[in-house]
Amino acid sequence: MNTKELSLKQNILWNSGGSIFYQMMQYLISYSVARFLGLASGGIFLLCLSVGTNVLSFSLYGVRPYQVSDVASEFSDRVYIVARIVSSTLAILGCVFYLLFSISSVYTMLCVLAYAMFKVAEAYIDVYHGIIQRSMRMDIVGKSLLLRGTISSALFFLVVWLTKSLLWSIVAMSLATFILAFIYDHRRVKLFCDENKSFARQDVLRLLRICFPLAICGFLATFIASFPRILLHQMMGETLAGIYLAVVIPAAVIQALATYVFAPMLTVFAKHMNQRDFASYYKLFMKIMLFIAALSIVAIAGGALLAEWGLVLLFGEKLREYAYLLVPVLLISSLTAVSWFLGSLLTVIREIRGFIVSSILAVAVSLAGGQYSIRTFGLNGASFILIVALVVQIVSMSIFMINKNNKLKRELTSGTTTAEP
């Protein structure tokens, strides 16, 4: 296979196309649960999604932005792979601990655990994709997402149709994802990964130690979004949580579109910072922010006009009275995309302290106001507290990013030498 780098435009198109398709198939999976297995199963699946995103976050360990911006090859590819195995194992152990002490239903527990394994499979594939991204061959990543989205989702739908069981459908999807990881991704990453290069256990531990703050940031960022939904499941039950799921999943498309378009650009941001090319850095930054803003305005305006019609079309008359939930959820998707983008940039410029402080502030808002917001505003309460938390996080991260870049500018002007960001 040809290993020649593709252009930035080609990388964006392949990554965006594959990722959008994969995200749409994930939406269809959630839709099929709420539509064909019932709202109670939808409530269980919302819990699966909420816990699963936390498992994925800790499995990823905040390494991907660090990995793709490691243009000096500080760590070998094998170190990144072994570190991912370690972090994924710890994430699953944490999930089991949470389930044993928080969930009374064995069926719900097994559903959440099976979905957590699915997210671990995604995390394992992600470390391969980081290696491929650094070589600017996102066409391979895009094809992986297209293949995985088609096969794992088709198997999920088939098992839903045959068994009407949420548990067995998730198990089938998880197994398919693990198998595809070895059949497709593992074989192709060998073209870009020096597997013969030796590494020491100390290197893995050093990478985990360096990225521990990033792991904490990622976990906190995920917790900000998932905690109100876990709380909603506990306070209002599976059926109402299933209704919220039906509204939440379509709105995720904004976040997915924005995230997948700018993800391949993180390496470009890293190169701009290594060269201290602040003009190019801010020019690209503004382009991405304008893209997110434009996409958000279109989606929120469309949601305001078509929410009732769309939800009734997708889920029937029982969702008509809940159309008011959509616009706040769309706003959450937009703010989450901005938050993810700013968090990634803080990682690129190595402003980890700012990332942590910003995330802690947002988590504090979510913890302090979650129950009150849900008691006061019902289903929308989960959205309102998350909006406030995200705004707090975004403002704080913006301040830290500007301050760090201004500091780097001053050092460049004065001739002071510092470590690469």
C-alpha positions, 0 to 999 in steps of 0.5 A: 500500500502507498504510504505517501502523505495526503493533502490537508483537504484530503485528510479532512474529507476522508476523516469527516466523511467516515466519522459523519457516517459512523456517527449517523449509524450510532444515531440509528442504533439509539433510534432503533432502541427507543423506537423498537425496544421501547422507551424503558430500554431507551432509558437503559441505553441512555445510562449505557451511553453516559457511563460508556462515554466516561469509560471511553474518556479514561481509556483514551487517557487524553493521549490522542492530542498529545500523540498527534502533536508529538512531531519530535517522536518523544515516544515510540508507537509501541509505547502509545499502544501499550499505554492504551491497553493499560488505561483501557483495563483500568477504565473497565475495572472502574466501570465494574466497581461503579456498577456493583455499588450503584446499579441494582438491576443485573440486566441493566448492569450487564447492558452497561458493561457490554457497552463499556466493552464496545467503547474500549474497542473504540479506544483501542482503534483510536490509538492506531488512528493516532499513528496513522493521523500523524502520517497524514493518511486519514483515508485509512481512518475514514475507510475504517469508520465506514467499514465499522459503522456498516458492519457493527451497526448492521449486526446490532439491527439484526440482533434487535430484530431477531431477539428484541434484546438490548443486551444481546444487541450490544454484545454483538456490536462489541464483538464485531468492533473488536474483530474489525479492529484486528482484521482491518486497523491492526494490519494497516497500522503496521505500514506506519508503525515501527513495531520492532523498535524496542521500548521499556516499561518505564517509557509507558509509565512516563507517558501515563504519568505525563498524560495523567493530567490530560486523562483527568481533564478528559474524564472531568469533561465527560463527567460534566456532560454525563452526570446530569443524564445519570442523575436524570435516570436516577431521579425520573426513571427509565421511561422519561430518561428514554424520552430524553435520549430520543431528543438528545441523539439527533442533536449530537450531529453538530458536535460530531460534524464540528469535532470530526472536521477540525480533529485532523487540524490538531497536528497543523496547530502543533506545527504552527506553535512549534514554529511560533507562527501565531498569525497562522495559528489564530487564522486557522482558529477563527476559521474553525470557530466560525464554522462551528458558529455557522453550523450551530446557528443553522441547526438551532434555527432548524430545530426551533422550527421543525422540532415537533414535526421531526420528533413526531415523524421519528418517534410518533405522537408520544414525543410531540409534547416533548419538542421543547427539549430539542433547542436546549440540547442543540445548544449543548451540542454546539457548546460541547464542540467548542469545549472539545476544540479549546481543550484540544488546543490547550493540550497542543500548547501544553497548558494542562493546568488551565484545562484542569482548572476549567474542567474542575469549575464546570464539574463543580457547577454540575455537581452543585446545581444538578439535582436542583435544576432537574427538580425545578425544570424537569427533563430540561433541567439536565440541559440547563445545568449542562449549558451553564457548566459548559459556558463556565468551562469555555470562558475559563479555557479561553482565558488560559489559552490567550494568556499562554499564547501571549506569554509565548509571544513575549518570550519570542520577542525577548529571545527567551528559550523555553520548552516546545509546547 
